[in-house]
Amino acid sequence: MSEKGKSKTGVAARSENKSKSIVCRNCGNKIETVIAVSPSGKKRIRRICCCE
C-alpha cells in the first residue's frame, strides 16, 4: 500500500517553477499578467511590459 501523506510530484520542483517569472526579451524586466475583459464579456490574458 502507498503512503497517504506522500505527494506524487516533487514539492521542491513545484515551488521552484512558481518562483520563476517570465522575463521580457527586450528589457529584461518582469512581465505583468493582466486579465482584460472586452465589452462583450470575453476574458483575455494580456502580458504587459515595455513594448505592450
C-alpha positions as CSV (number, residue, x, y, z in Angstrom):
1,M,0.0,0.0,0.0
2,S,1.2,3.5,-0.7
3,E,1.6,6.2,1.9
4,K,-1.4,8.6,2.2
5,G,0.6,11.7,3.1
6,K,3.3,11.5,0.4
7,S,3.0,13.7,-2.7
8,K,3.4,12.1,-6.2
9,T,5.2,15.2,-7.5
10,G,8.2,16.9,-6.0
11,V,7.2,19.8,-3.8
12,A,10.6,21.5,-4.3
13,A,10.3,21.3,-8.1
14,R,6.8,22.8,-7.9
15,S,7.8,25.7,-5.7
16,E,10.8,26.4,-8.0
17,N,8.5,26.7,-11.0
18,K,6.2,29.1,-9.2
19,S,9.1,31.3,-8.1
20,K,10.3,31.7,-11.7
21,S,8.9,34.7,-13.5
22,I,8.5,35.4,-17.2
23,V,11.1,38.0,-18.3
24,C,10.8,40.4,-21.2
25,R,13.1,39.7,-24.2
26,N,13.8,43.4,-24.8
27,C,14.4,45.0,-21.4
28,G,14.8,42.0,-19.1
29,N,12.1,43.2,-16.6
30,K,9.4,41.0,-15.2
31,I,6.2,40.8,-17.4
32,E,3.0,41.7,-15.7
33,T,0.0,39.4,-16.4
34,V,-3.4,41.2,-16.5
35,I,-6.9,39.9,-17.4
36,A,-8.6,42.2,-19.9
37,V,-12.4,42.0,-20.3
38,S,-13.9,43.1,-23.7
39,P,-17.2,44.9,-23.9
40,S,-18.9,41.6,-25.0
41,G,-17.6,40.0,-21.8
42,K,-14.8,37.8,-23.2
43,K,-11.8,37.5,-20.9
44,R,-8.3,37.6,-22.3
45,I,-5.0,37.4,-20.5
46,R,-2.5,40.1,-21.6
47,R,1.2,40.3,-20.8
48,I,2.2,43.9,-20.2
49,C,5.8,45.2,-20.4
50,C,7.9,47.9,-22.2
51,C,6.5,47.0,-25.7
52,E,3.0,46.0,-24.7
